[in-house]
């Protein structure tokens, strides 16, 4: 069964460092998302991406965040200068169709900012 | 902005008891999805409801979408230890965004 893969599974970084989280969505999917989940809390929307551009972004997704689809397969989330409060599990998701489609989530990348 | 709330936040049940989680949106939804997240895992899609008043069943799970399309519920009959996890509803907001509910964490005691 096709799946969304994410790397790394866990990253520890110092405050102020740049982090790149990588995702390989399901190959024929067209819509890509990043969500984050602080431990024990709800799944928060960060950004959606379609047709090689950002479709929507949340208030959390400020200038420190960026997304890119550098080639036909990878979808990356970059945090330029990490803060302590960026510590969370980051989930990538993809869907075949937009607002009526099942979201397929990766297993997540746990980011710990010290 | 749009909010999606779920109650209860936590529920502990004895194995074999029933469980229900309720989801309420501040706005009318075109559809609603339900996801399950096992401890330490990622959200996994369970079902999507589209029509007002729709009821769908998956084995011991029954999903309902309210008549006004602002609320939904998930009912599990005769819980098992494999039902442990957090159940989230999610509704579309804008064009390319699903907002997740606050979640209900279910613990099943054997």
Interface residues (C-beta under 8 A of the other chain):
Chain A: X31 X33 X35 X42 X43 X44 X45 X48 X50 X55 X56 X58 X91 X98 X99 X100 X102 X103 X104 X105 X106 X107 X108
Chain B: X30 X31 X33 X35 X37 X41 X42 X43 X44 X45 X48 X50 X88 X90 X92 X93 X94 X95 X96 X97 X98 X99 X100 X101 X102 X103
